[in-house]
């Protein structure tokens, strides 16, 4: 096949490929925050929630001047398998790429996909979990 024939075929192949369904679902929403620092966002299952290792669904959002003005930023995970998940996030205000802890818990802003934090303890997985069996794009997380 010569080059002209290949060029003529390409416009017909590309639209067909766009109809191939993607594996998994989309999970996303918006993070609101008040301080400066990158946002580390994780979509976790129960096992990942209870362990210290980094889950496969982890995003790092760079907070620039535009995001600081708005005080919020969108996030989205793609290719998420069906299952039960929760969203957790922290803002790395000192730039060391980890959540720092003080005497009474995290010393950097953090949040989960739950409107209210429990008093005097961290959230439990069952309090932040939701089923993923379709695209979910309305999650709200407040980091404070």
N, C-alpha and C positions, 0 to 999 in steps of 0.2 A: 504494500500500500504506500503510495507516495504522500508527501507532506500536505498537499492540497486536499486530498481525500480525508486525512486525519482532521484537519481544521474544519472541514464540513461536517464531520460526525460529532465533534465535541459539543456544539450547542444542543444537540439532542440527548446526549448522555447526562449532562449536568442536571437538567430538571428531573430526570428519573431518579438520580441519586438523592435528591432532596426529599423524596417521598419515603425513603427508608426510615422506619421508626427508630428513634434513639432508645437505648437500653436505660431503664431506670426512670426516675422522676426528678422534677425540679423542686427544690426547697429553698425558699428565700424570704426576704422581708427587708426590714429596716432597723438599723442600730442607732439609737440616740445617745449622745455623750456630751460632756461639758469641758473636758480637759484635752490637752494636746498629747498625742502619742498614738502609735499604730494600734489598730484593733485586731486582736487575735480571736477569730470566730471559729467555733468547732461544732459540728453536727455529730452527736455521739449516740451510740446505743448504750444499753445498760452496762455491759462489760467495760466499754471505754470510759463511761462516766465514773466507774468505781476504780479505775486504774490510773496511774500517772503517765502512761505512755501517750504519745500524740496520735490521735485518731486519723484515719486516712482522709476524712473530710475536714480539712483545716484551711481556713483562709486568713491571710494577713492583709488588712486594708490599710494603706498608707493614708494618714489624715493630713491633708494639705490645707492651704488657706481657704479654698472654696468649701470644703467639708466643715471646717471650723466655723465659718460664717453661718452655715445652715444648722450645725449642731447635730447632724444626722447623715447617714450614708447607707445606701442599699447594699445588700449582700445576696448571693445566690450560689447554691450548690447544684450541680447537674449530675445525672447518672446515678442517682441515689436508689439503691435497691429497696424493694418493699420491706417494711419492718417498723419498729418502734424506736423513735429518736427523741432527743432533746437538743436545744441549742444553748451553748454557754459561750461567754465572751469575756475578755478582759482588755483593758487599755494599758499598754506598756508605756507609762509616763516617763520612766527613766531610761528607756531604750536598751534594756539588757535582754530582751526577747523571752522573758519568763514572768510569770505571776509572782510577785514578791509577797511575803507573809510577815505579819507582825504578831504581836502577842495575842491579839484577839481575832485573828483571821487575816484575810487578804489586806495588804496595805496599798493596793492599787485598785482603781475602779473596776468593777466587774458586774455582770448581769447574766440572767437566764431568761428564757421565753416564758416568763411568768410575771403577772402584773405586780405582785407583792412578795417581798422577801420574808422568809420566816425570821422571827426574832431569836437572837442568840444561837443560831446554828445555820449551817449551809442547807441548801435545798436537797431534797431526796429526788432520785430519778423519777419515781412515779408522780412527783409533783410538777415536773417539767416535761414529761413525755407526751408524745402524740403519735398516732399511727400515720405512716406514710404508705398510702396505697393509690395515690394520685398526686398531681402537682399541688404544692402548697406554697403560696407566694405572699402571704399576708402576716408573717410572723413579726412581732414587735419586741425588741429587746432594749431595755434602758440600762445603760452602764453608768453606775454611780458608786 
